[in-house]
Amino acid sequence: MAKKARLSAQAGPEKSIEARPGAVSRVNAEHYRWGDDCDGWHLVKDPQFSVIEELIPPGAAEVRHYHKQAQQFFYILGGEAIMEVEGEPIIIPAGSGIRILPGVWHQIRNPSSGPLRLLVISQPPSHGDKWME
């Protein structure tokens, strides 16, 4: 029988899942900082595929860029994002996502007064494949 991750009522969102072998969360994932006080956690870090959970504070944004190899899917877990795609702003609410193909200029930002929480799924991984103006 498969083991489930148990929820803990006493812990906050970053500690709400008990870390077990095979289960991954922000509690046991590799963490890094980027941009202006943004956080990222490598939930899956594979040479051909990556899943990153990101936390973007109010008013923060990624720089406008594109990837030559990586395609990405941004899925909003909480908050609301504005993704600029080839100069066009697109509002992405929680529970929605957007696919960005290689060669497409894009920039995500958090225009709200609350944090933006999202998954960034890349194939192949986008780190090292970021091109700016």
MINU-201476 format. One line per field, with one value per residue (C-alpha): z, y, x. Coordinates in nm, 3 decimals. Layout:
BEGIN
up = Z | ... .
north = Y | ... .
east = X | ... .
end
This chain:
BEGIN
up = 0.000 | -0.091 | 0.186 | 0.189 | 0.304 | 0.616 | 0.667 | 0.990 | 1.132 | 1.338 | 1.052 | 0.796 | 0.420 | 0.382 | 0.653 | 0.603 | 0.443 | 0.643 | 0.433 | 0.355 | 0.116 | -0.232 | -0.135 | -0.218 | -0.093 | -0.006 | 0.324 | 0.161 | -0.186 | -0.290 | -0.236 | -0.419 | -0.429 | -0.744 | -0.848 | -0.582 | -0.286 | -0.495 | -0.387 | -0.584 | -0.483 | -0.719 | -0.679 | -0.978 | -1.106 | -1.394 | -1.702 | -1.929 | -1.709 | -1.414 | -1.181 | -0.966 | -0.711 | -0.696 | -0.456 | -0.598 | -0.354 | -0.433 | -0.703 | -0.806 | -1.161 | -1.364 | -1.636 | -1.994 | -2.166 | -2.386 | -2.397 | -2.707 | -2.602 | -2.310 | -2.331 | -2.007 | -1.840 | -1.562 | -1.332 | -1.073 | -0.733 | -0.545 | -0.627 | -0.974 | -1.230 | -1.534 | -1.800 | -2.080 | -2.392 | -2.696 | -2.551 | -2.476 | -2.108 | -2.009 | -1.667 | -1.519 | -1.210 | -0.955 | -1.095 | -1.447 | -1.648 | -1.966 | -2.197 | -2.334 | -2.630 | -2.706 | -2.868 | -2.719 | -2.522 | -2.181 | -1.838 | -1.531 | -1.264 | -0.950 | -0.966 | -0.652 | -0.285 | -0.189 | -0.272 | -0.600 | -0.573 | -0.889 | -1.052 | -1.340 | -1.544 | -1.802 | -2.065 | -2.092 | -1.778 | -1.844 | -1.613 | -1.835 | -2.130 | -2.054 | -2.316 | -2.252 | -2.459 .
north = 0.000 | 0.347 | 0.586 | 0.930 | 1.257 | 1.363 | 1.718 | 1.892 | 2.148 | 2.322 | 2.404 | 2.683 | 2.622 | 2.557 | 2.286 | 2.146 | 1.823 | 1.583 | 1.505 | 1.135 | 0.951 | 1.000 | 1.297 | 1.642 | 1.983 | 2.320 | 2.162 | 1.925 | 2.077 | 2.268 | 2.641 | 2.943 | 3.319 | 3.525 | 3.879 | 4.112 | 3.882 | 3.601 | 3.238 | 2.915 | 2.549 | 2.272 | 2.011 | 1.813 | 1.880 | 1.649 | 1.707 | 1.689 | 1.823 | 2.058 | 2.163 | 2.470 | 2.624 | 2.999 | 3.269 | 3.623 | 3.908 | 4.196 | 4.428 | 4.199 | 4.079 | 3.861 | 4.034 | 4.014 | 3.719 | 3.412 | 3.059 | 2.906 | 2.545 | 2.533 | 2.536 | 2.631 | 2.604 | 2.850 | 2.738 | 2.984 | 2.823 | 3.140 | 3.508 | 3.657 | 3.708 | 3.924 | 3.747 | 3.966 | 3.749 | 3.915 | 4.255 | 4.159 | 4.150 | 3.845 | 3.815 | 3.466 | 3.399 | 3.121 | 2.782 | 2.877 | 2.846 | 2.950 | 2.769 | 2.956 | 2.801 | 2.840 | 3.172 | 3.359 | 3.674 | 3.673 | 3.831 | 3.739 | 3.991 | 4.018 | 4.339 | 4.257 | 4.343 | 3.974 | 3.704 | 3.511 | 3.133 | 2.930 | 2.623 | 2.664 | 2.345 | 2.345 | 2.097 | 2.093 | 2.295 | 2.669 | 2.750 | 2.835 | 2.899 | 3.257 | 3.526 | 3.894 | 4.212 .
east = 0.000 | 0.133 | 0.225 | 0.060 | 0.211 | 0.025 | -0.096 | -0.005 | -0.248 | 0.024 | 0.261 | 0.243 | 0.217 | 0.591 | 0.581 | 0.233 | 0.352 | 0.564 | 0.871 | 0.901 | 1.132 | 0.993 | 0.775 | 0.910 | 0.802 | 0.955 | 1.062 | 1.315 | 1.372 | 1.685 | 1.615 | 1.759 | 1.696 | 1.658 | 1.568 | 1.429 | 1.359 | 1.206 | 1.237 | 1.258 | 1.253 | 1.370 | 1.095 | 1.229 | 1.581 | 1.658 | 1.880 | 1.573 | 1.290 | 1.244 | 0.965 | 1.023 | 0.790 | 0.840 | 0.728 | 0.726 | 0.659 | 0.421 | 0.555 | 0.842 | 0.909 | 1.142 | 1.345 | 1.212 | 1.384 | 1.347 | 1.487 | 1.645 | 1.578 | 1.336 | 0.960 | 0.787 | 0.450 | 0.367 | 0.084 | -0.046 | -0.109 | -0.201 | -0.229 | -0.251 | 0.025 | 0.069 | 0.272 | 0.396 | 0.421 | 0.581 | 0.482 | 0.117 | 0.014 | -0.194 | -0.360 | -0.323 | -0.539 | -0.486 | -0.581 | -0.468 | -0.150 | 0.025 | 0.266 | 0.568 | 0.749 | 1.122 | 1.210 | 0.911 | 0.993 | 0.822 | 0.823 | 0.619 | 0.533 | 0.327 | 0.121 | -0.081 | -0.043 | -0.004 | 0.252 | 0.238 | 0.295 | 0.345 | 0.496 | 0.740 | 0.771 | 1.052 | 1.164 | 1.459 | 1.547 | 1.568 | 1.861 | 2.158 | 1.922 | 1.813 | 1.864 | 1.799 | 1.799 .
end
